[in-house]
Amino acid sequence: MFEQAFKTQLSLLTNDDTLVEKLWGEIKTGYSKKSRHYHNLSHLDNLLAELLPLQDTIQDWQTLLFSMAYHDIIYNTLKNDNEQKSAELAIDRLAKLPTPLSQQEKCFAQIMATREHSLSGDNDTNLFTDADLAILGADTDRYNQYAKEIRREYRFYPDAIYKPGRQKVLQHFLAMPAVYKTSFFHEKYEAQARVNLQQEWEGLSSR
């Protein structure tokens, strides 16, 4: 699903099939590492599924798709600069295509926005970061599965370190006036997301 969408956008910029396959291959390899249990190719497919119905409201679909593709390409749970490294890699790869500097900079900013998921002045960015958080508003069973997948990605950390760190992340979202910045995602997921976040936070406290 995502592969085809990505390659379609690349084909609008280059006729170099070898380059297209190389760029996709790098993304596929990055998101297919055994250490990834949530931030994998399924995550990209789900992001696309969330945003496709809104495509007509998105001003720059191509840039947003590139931001989706690269936003988690670097994902090392032992590091805290994944967004920065992913954004830098995205700029490097987009520079190999005939993309203007303004597009590269926008892609960089959108990827960096996934670090805090704060309100942006750019609606495309708000839709992107909201879609990235759609899992928070999933039904209880899927959310619990997601929480387990995240724990597996952070398996190198003992509970004494992981639980307080995870609670800090959960509290970050619970403290927001709204988890979702756009009306579409707010109406769709906000209520359930707050239930899920609170329940996970309480579960971590009681264990």
N, C-alpha and C positions, 0 to 999 in steps of 0.2 A: 504493500500500500504506500508507505512512505518512499520506498525506493523509486517507484514510478514517478511520484510527484517531484522528487528531487531531480531525477534525470530529465524530466520534462523542462524544468526551469534551466538546467544547465544547457540543454539543447537550444534554448533561445539565445544563448550567449556564445556558444562555440560549436563547430562542426567536428571537433577533435574527439572522436569516440574513445580513443585511448585515454585521454585526459578525463573524460566523463567517468569511465570505469575506474580509473585510479582514484578519483575523488570519492566516488561512492564506496569503493573497496576499503578505503581508509576509515570511513564512517562505520561501515559494517563491522570491520575488525574491532574498532574502538568500543562499540556498543555491544559486542558479542563476547567480551571477556568473561571468563568463568566467575570473576569476582562480582559481576553485576547480577543482581537478582531483581531489582526494580528499574534502575536506570539503564535499560537495555533497548533493543529495537522495538519491543512492544510499547515502550514508553513513547517512542517517536510516532508509532502508528496511532496511539491513543491521542497524542497531541494533535495530530492531523485530523482525526475524527472529530475532535472538539471544535476545531477552527474552520473546517470546511463549510459548515452551514452558515458561517459568518463571513465567508470570503468576499461577498459583495460589499461588505461594510469596511473591509480592510483596504487602506490606501495603497500599501506597497506589499502585495502578497509575496513577491519574489524575495525581498529582503527578509520578510518574516519567516519564510520557509528555510532560508539559509540559517537564520538564527535558531530555528528549531533543530536543524541538522547538527549544528556545532555546539549547542549550549552545554551539553554534557559530554562532549567527546573526550575531554580530560576529566577523569573522575577517580581521584585517589583519596580514600577516606582518611588517610594518614596526613593529608595536606589541607591547607585552608585557602589555597589560591587557585582552586579549580576553575572558577568562573573567569578569572584573569587569564589563565593559561588557555582556556577554551576560546575566549574572545580573541586572543592574540593569534592563535592558530587559524581561526576563521578569517581574520584579516589577511593573513599570509596566503591562504588558499583562494580567497576571492580576488586577490591581486594577480593571480595567475589567469584570471578571466578578464574580459573587457568590462570590468565594473568600475564605476566612478568612485572617487575617494569618499564622496558623501554617502554612498551606499555602504561602503566598508565601515565607515564611522557609525552609521546607524545600526548595523549588525552588531558591532562591538558594544554599543550602548545597550542594545536589547539583551544581549547575553549577560552583561554585567548587572542588568536589572533583576536577574533571577537570583542574585545574591541576597537581597533584602525583600524583594517583592513589594516594594513601596509604590505609592501612587506616582505615575509619570504624567507629564504633560502631553505625551504622545499616546493616542488611543490604541494604535497598533500594539505598542509595547504593553499597555494594560491588558489587552485581550490575550497576548502571548503569556504574560506572567499569570494571569487568571487560569488559562488553560493548563499551564504547568502545575497549578495547584488543584486541578479538578478532582484528583484522587482524594483530596481531603474531604470532599463532599459525597464520596461514594457510599453505597449502602454499608451497613455495619460489617457484614462478612468480608466484603472486598477490602474495606479499610483495615480490618484486623490482619488480613493477608498482607496488605501493603506494609503495615507496621512490622510484621515478621520479616518481610523482604529487606526492609531498611536495617533491621537488627543484624541480618546475615551479612549485609554489606559492611557493617561495622563490627564484624565478629572478632577483630583483633583487639577490641577494647573490652576489658572486664566490666561487669555490671556496675561496679563502684564508680567507673568513669563514664560509661555509656548513659546510664539512667539520668544523672544530673544534666549531662549535655543534651540529651534528647528532650528532657523537660524544659530546658531553656529555649529550645527551638519551638516547642509546643506553646510555651508561654508568650513567645514573640508574636505568634499568630493570634492567640487569644486576646492579647492586649491591643491588637489593632481595632480601630473603630469598625472596620469591615475587612474581612479576609479578602474579599473580591472587590475589585475596583470598578468593574463594569456592571451595569444593570442586568445584562444577560446572565452572567455567571453568578452574580449575587442572588438573583431570584431562583436560580437553578440549584445552587449548592450551599449557600451561606448557612442556613439553619442546620442542616445535617453536618456540615463541617465543624461547627462549634460543638455539637454533641460528640462527634468523633474525637476531636482534639481534647475535650475535657475528660472523656472516658479514658483515653490513653494516658493522659497526665495523671489521673487518679490511680490508674492501674500500676503505673511505675512507682507511685508513692507507697502503695500498699504491699509491694513485693519485698 
